[in-house]
Amino acid sequence: MTMQRVLSFEQTPTLAVPLRFFLTAPAFAILAGLLLAWTGPAMFVSRWSPDALALTHLLTLGFLGMCMIGALLQILPVVSGIEIPYTNYTAKGVHAALAAGTLTLCFGFLSASPIAFRIAIAILASGFGWLLLILLKRVWTATHASPMLVAIRLALSALAAAVAFGLAAAAGFAWPLSLPLLQITDLHVSWGLLGWLGLLVAGVAYQVVPMFQVTPIYPQWMTRGFAWTVFALLVLRSAVALYDSRWEPWLTALPVLAWSAFAVTTLHLLRQRKRPKPDATTFFWRTALASILAAAILWAVSAAVPAVSQHPATAFAIGVLIIVGFGYTVINGMLYKIVPFLVWYHLQNHLAGSAKAPNVKQILPDKDAERQFHLHLLALVVLLMAPVFPGWIAHAAGIAFAASSVWLWINLLKAMRTYRNMASGASALRAA
């Protein structure tokens, strides 16, 4: 019995729905790179510094969040048959709230302005509240839940928790409240990265890795148990963390082991690809999975060796590996599959036989993606060096990361230009 669900492309939203998010996301990554290039070594004074917090949220909310929400609005109708009401208005509203809220929040970090935090709280709470109100009920009441949909259910639930803890932490900056900010922030990070980011990527991987990488399907023990295990461990960790920190290392170790198992399993599947020559997306996947394992090893070493855990570079390195090495990398790679495919599909419908749509390789050639991958890999290596050897390397890391993100943006815009040129040409022919 195959795990993959038959896709219902007749329910796909308009091309503008996902591309609105996909084409905005690189701008936030570019801003993050420029911020690092500007601040340089000051970025690595503390992970709680205003610069570090602003950069983190430019990446997690601005890039990762944009891409993940855009992907959800595209995937849910196609894979699970879930109808999203007023899809175009929802996409426009959530996109505007996420963009404005992220910029306002980052301005709040950099300026230490309580008013900016209050405005950001209002905007982000409205945007995420709108999204979650629409999606949570529909994903939990959908019938015929595939492993992918189960993972998406739990990812959205994790997003709700991450947003709640994040808004609580932001409230501590906006008003003179007495809150356990360190514990709240730790839970916000756990639910956001291990839950929302990780579970959504895992759920999508169940579908896209066998489909696009031509691998065997994931084993049933992984698709049936992984998402629930990670979610349950996060719930347990949250219940205990606020009351007894002695259990924190153990309650962190278990999700780390689970994610290591996912990385090893996916790498094993990629080794069994039926296509002998890897494409650019394969390189992105391998780098992302290797980053998970590297982060797990570094966390284990830091837990065992106090000198490593106390070194300020350790927390930054783990953050770079998870946010950039895993999250950014895997999404960057998937964009090179998703965007050309959507352009090709919508062109097929728009041209309606008046002309032949270019194939996905013509819309976004592999060589363009591979070149950007090499620059991204260089940026990742320099980013990992920057906390250890601050100085000029910190500036170089920001420039390299911004340049890689610009290249990604250009490649995506080229694909969009292909659609506009061919679609407008077909419309002109029909009107003649």
C-alpha positions in Angstrom: 0.0 0.0 0.0 1.5 3.3 -1.0 1.8 6.1 1.5 1.5 9.0 -1.0 -1.9 10.4 -1.6 -3.3 11.2 -5.0 -3.0 14.9 -5.7 -6.1 16.9 -6.6 -4.7 19.7 -8.7 -8.2 20.9 -9.8 -8.4 22.4 -6.3 -5.1 24.3 -6.5 -5.3 28.0 -5.6 -4.3 30.8 -8.0 -0.6 31.1 -8.6 -0.6 34.5 -6.8 -1.5 32.8 -3.5 1.7 30.9 -2.8 4.0 33.1 -4.9 3.1 36.2 -2.8 4.8 34.5 0.1 7.6 32.8 -1.8 8.7 36.0 -3.6 8.7 38.1 -0.4 10.6 35.7 1.7 14.1 36.3 0.2 13.8 40.0 1.0 13.8 39.2 4.7 16.8 36.9 4.3 18.7 39.7 2.5 17.8 42.1 5.3 19.2 39.5 7.8 22.4 39.2 5.9 22.8 43.0 5.6 22.1 43.4 9.3 24.9 40.9 10.1 27.2 42.6 7.6 26.5 46.0 9.3 26.9 44.9 12.9 29.7 42.4 12.4 31.2 41.0 15.6 28.7 42.8 17.8 26.1 40.3 16.7 27.9 37.6 18.6 28.2 39.3 22.0 25.1 37.5 23.3 22.3 35.5 21.7 20.0 37.8 23.7 21.4 41.0 22.2 18.9 43.2 20.2 20.9 42.6 17.0 20.8 38.8 17.4 17.1 38.8 18.2 16.2 41.0 15.3 18.3 38.8 12.9 16.8 35.6 14.2 13.2 36.9 13.6 14.0 38.2 10.2 14.9 34.6 9.3 12.3 32.6 11.3 9.3 34.9 10.8 10.4 36.7 7.6 11.9 33.9 5.5 10.9 30.5 7.1 7.4 31.7 8.2 6.6 33.3 4.8 7.6 30.2 2.8 5.9 27.7 5.2 2.6 29.6 5.2 2.7 30.0 1.4 3.4 26.3 1.1 0.5 25.4 3.4 -2.0 27.4 1.5 -0.9 25.6 -1.7 -0.6 22.1 -0.2 -3.7 21.7 1.9 -6.3 21.9 -1.0 -4.1 19.8 -3.3 -3.0 17.0 -1.0 -5.9 16.8 1.5 -8.8 18.4 -0.4 -9.2 21.0 2.4 -11.1 24.0 1.1 -9.7 27.3 2.5 -12.4 30.0 2.5 -11.7 33.3 0.8 -8.2 32.0 -0.1 -7.1 35.1 -2.0 -8.2 37.4 0.8 -6.7 35.2 3.5 -3.4 35.0 1.6 -3.3 38.8 1.2 -4.3 39.5 4.8 -1.9 37.0 6.5 0.9 38.0 4.2 0.5 41.7 5.0 0.3 41.0 8.7 3.3 38.8 8.7 5.4 41.2 6.7 4.4 44.3 8.7 4.5 42.5 12.0 8.0 41.1 11.4 9.5 44.4 10.4 7.8 46.2 13.4 9.0 43.5 15.8 12.6 43.7 14.5 12.4 47.5 14.8 11.3 47.0 18.4 14.3 44.8 19.2 16.8 47.3 17.6 15.2 50.4 19.1 14.1 49.0 22.4 10.8 50.7 21.8 7.9 49.4 23.9 5.4 51.0 21.5 6.9 49.1 18.6 6.5 45.8 20.5 2.9 46.6 21.3 2.1 47.4 17.6 4.0 44.2 16.6 2.0 42.1 19.1 -1.3 43.4 17.7 -0.3 42.9 14.0 1.2 39.4 14.5 -1.6 38.2 16.8 -4.1 39.3 14.2 -2.3 37.6 11.3 -1.5 34.3 13.0 -4.9 34.3 14.7 -6.6 34.6 11.3 -4.5 31.8 9.8 -4.9 29.4 12.8 -8.6 30.1 13.1 -9.2 29.1 9.5 -6.8 26.1 9.3 -6.8 24.4 12.7 -10.4 23.3 12.6 -10.2 22.2 9.0 -7.1 20.1 9.3 -8.3 18.4 12.5 -11.8 17.6 11.1 -10.5 16.4 7.7 -11.2 12.7 6.9 -8.7 10.2 5.5 -5.8 11.7 7.3 -2.6 10.8 5.5 0.8 10.8 7.4 1.4 14.2 5.8 -1.8 15.7 7.1 -1.2 14.3 10.6 2.2 16.0 10.6 0.6 19.2 9.4 -2.1 19.1 12.1 0.6 18.8 14.7 2.8 21.4 13.1 -0.1 23.9 13.1 -0.8 23.1 16.8 2.9 23.7 17.5 2.7 27.0 15.7 -0.2 28.0 18.0 2.0 27.2 21.0 5.0 29.0 19.5 2.9 32.1 18.8 1.4 32.1 22.3 4.8 31.8 24.0 6.2 34.4 21.5 3.5 36.9 22.2 4.0 36.4 25.9 7.7 37.0 25.6 7.1 40.1 23.5 4.7 41.4 26.1 7.6 41.3 28.5 9.3 43.9 26.3 6.2 45.9 25.7 5.0 46.3 29.3 6.6 46.2 32.8 5.5 42.7 33.5 7.1 40.2 35.8 7.4 37.1 33.6 9.8 34.1 33.5 11.2 35.4 30.2 14.0 32.9 29.9 11.7 29.9 30.3 9.0 31.4 28.0 11.6 32.2 25.3 13.0 28.7 25.6 9.6 27.1 25.0 8.9 29.6 22.2 12.1 28.4 20.5 11.3 24.7 21.1 7.8 24.9 19.7 8.8 27.1 16.8 11.8 25.2 15.6 11.3 21.6 16.7 7.5 21.7 16.3 6.3 24.2 13.7 9.3 24.2 11.4 10.4 20.6 11.9 7.1 18.8 11.8 5.9 20.7 8.7 9.2 19.9 6.9 8.9 16.3 7.9 5.2 16.1 6.8 6.1 17.6 3.4 9.1 15.3 3.1 6.8 12.3 3.3 5.3 13.4 0.0 8.1 15.3 -1.8 11.2 13.2 -1.1 9.7 10.1 -2.8 8.0 12.2 -5.5 10.8 14.6 -6.5 13.9 12.6 -5.5 12.5 9.3 -6.8 13.3 7.3 -3.6 11.5 4.6 -1.8 8.7 5.8 0.5 9.4 6.4 4.2 9.0 3.4 6.5 5.7 3.2 8.3 7.3 3.4 11.7 8.5 6.8 10.8 5.4 8.2 9.1 3.1 6.9 11.8 5.1 7.6 14.9 7.6 10.4 14.4 5.3 13.4 14.4 3.3 12.2 17.4 6.5 11.4 19.3 8.0 14.8 18.8 4.8 16.6 19.6 4.3 14.5 22.8 7.9 15.2 23.9 7.4 18.9 23.4 4.2 18.8 25.5 6.0 17.0 28.2 9.0 19.3 28.1 6.6 22.3 28.4 4.8 20.9 31.3 8.0 20.3 33.2 10.2 23.1 32.1 8.4 25.9 34.0 8.5 24.0 37.3 11.6 21.8 37.4 14.6 22.6 35.2 16.6 19.6 36.5 14.8 17.4 33.9 15.6 19.8 31.0 18.6 18.0 29.6 16.7 14.7 29.4 13.6 16.3 27.9 15.8 18.0 25.3 17.7 14.8 24.5 14.7 12.8 23.5 13.5 15.2 20.7 17.1 15.5 19.6 17.3 11.7 19.2 14.0 11.7 17.3 15.2 14.3 14.9 18.5 12.5 14.4 16.5 9.4 13.5 14.5 11.4 10.9 17.7 12.8 9.4 19.4 9.4 9.2 16.3 7.8 7.7 16.0 10.5 5.0 19.6 10.3 4.1 19.3 6.6 3.7 16.4 7.1 1.3 18.4 9.6 -0.7 21.1 7.1 -1.1 18.6 4.8 -2.8 17.5 7.4 -5.4 16.6 5.8 -8.7 18.2 8.7 -10.6 22.0 8.2 -10.5 22.8 11.9 -10.9 21.7 14.1 -8.0 20.1 17.4 -8.9 20.4 20.7 -7.0 17.6 19.9 -4.6 19.3 16.7 -3.6 22.3 18.7 -2.5 20.1 21.1 -0.5 18.4 18.1 1.3 21.7 16.4 2.1 23.1 19.7 3.5 20.0 20.3 5.6 20.0 16.7 7.1 23.7 16.9 7.8 23.0 20.2 9.6 20.5 18.4 11.9 23.0 15.7 12.8 25.8 18.3 13.3 23.5 20.3 15.6 22.6 17.2 17.5 26.2 16.2 18.0 27.2 19.7 19.1 24.3 19.8 21.6 25.3 16.4 23.0 29.0 17.5 23.4 27.9 20.8 25.1 25.6 18.8 27.4 28.5 16.6 28.4 31.3 19.1 28.5 30.6 22.3 30.6 33.4 24.3 28.9 31.7 23.8 25.5 28.2 24.7 26.8 29.6 27.9 28.4 31.4 29.1 25.3 29.2 31.8 23.7 29.9 30.5 20.2 28.1 27.1 21.0 24.6 28.5 21.2 25.2 30.6 18.0 26.5 27.6 16.1 23.6 25.4 17.1 21.2 28.2 16.0 22.9 28.6 12.7 22.8 24.9 12.0 19.1 24.6 12.8 17.8 27.9 11.3 20.1 28.3 8.4 21.7 24.9 7.9 18.4 23.0 8.2 15.4 25.3 7.9 16.6 27.8 5.3 18.5 25.2 3.3 15.7 22.7 2.9 13.1 25.4 2.1 15.6 27.0 -0.4 15.9 23.6 -2.1 12.1 22.9 -2.1 11.4 26.3 -3.7 13.4 25.1 -6.7 10.9 22.2 -7.2 7.7 23.9 -6.1 7.9 27.2 -8.0 8.9 25.8 -11.4 6.2 23.1 -11.1 3.5 25.6 -10.2 4.5 27.9 -13.1 4.4 25.0 -15.5 1.0 23.8 -14.2 -0.6 27.2 -14.4 0.9 27.8 -17.8 -0.6 24.6 -19.0 -4.0 25.7 -18.0 -3.6 29.3 -19.2 -2.2 28.4 -22.6 -4.9 25.8 -23.2 -3.2 24.4 -26.3 -2.4 27.8 -27.9 1.3 27.1 -27.2 3.4 24.5 -25.5 4.5 25.3 -21.9 8.2 25.0 -21.2 9.1 22.1 -18.9 10.2 22.7 -15.3 13.9 22.4 -16.2 13.5 25.2 -18.8 11.6 27.4 -16.4 14.3 27.1 -13.7 17.5 25.3 -15.0 19.4 23.1 -12.6 22.6 24.9 -13.3 21.2 28.1 -11.9 20.0 26.3 -8.7 23.4 24.5 -8.4 25.4 27.7 -8.6 23.2 29.3 -5.9 23.6 26.2 -3.8 27.4 26.6 -3.9 27.2 30.2 -2.7 24.7 29.2 0.0 27.0 26.4 1.2 29.9 28.9 1.4 27.7 31.3 3.3 26.7 28.6 5.8 30.4 27.6 6.4 31.3 31.3 7.0 28.3 31.8 9.2 29.5 28.8 11.4 33.0 30.3 11.5 31.8 33.8 12.5 30.9 33.1 16.2 34.3 31.4 16.7 36.4 33.9 14.8 34.4 37.2 15.0 36.1 40.2 13.4 36.0 40.6 9.6 34.6 37.1 9.2 31.3 38.2 10.7 31.0 41.0 8.1 31.9 38.5 5.3 29.3 36.0 6.6 26.6 38.6 6.3 27.6 39.6 2.8 27.8 36.0 1.6 24.4 35.1 3.0 22.8 38.3 1.6 24.4 37.5 -1.8 23.1 33.9 -1.8 19.6 35.2 -0.9 19.7 37.7 -3.7 20.6 34.9 -6.1 17.7 32.8 -4.9 15.4 35.8 -5.4 16.6 36.4 -8.9 16.1 32.7 -9.8 12.5 32.8 -8.5 11.8 36.1 -10.3 13.1 34.6 -13.6 10.6 31.7 -13.2 7.8 34.3 -12.6 8.9 36.3 -15.6 8.6 33.2 -17.8 5.0 32.8 -16.6 4.1 36.4 -17.2 5.7 36.6 -20.6 4.0 33.4 -21.9 0.7 34.1 -20.2 0.4 37.6 -21.6 1.5 36.4 -25.1 -1.3 33.8 -25.0 -3.8 36.3 -23.9 -2.8 38.7 -26.7 -3.2 35.9 -29.3 -6.7 35.0 -28.1 -7.7 38.7 -28.2 -6.4 39.2 -31.7 
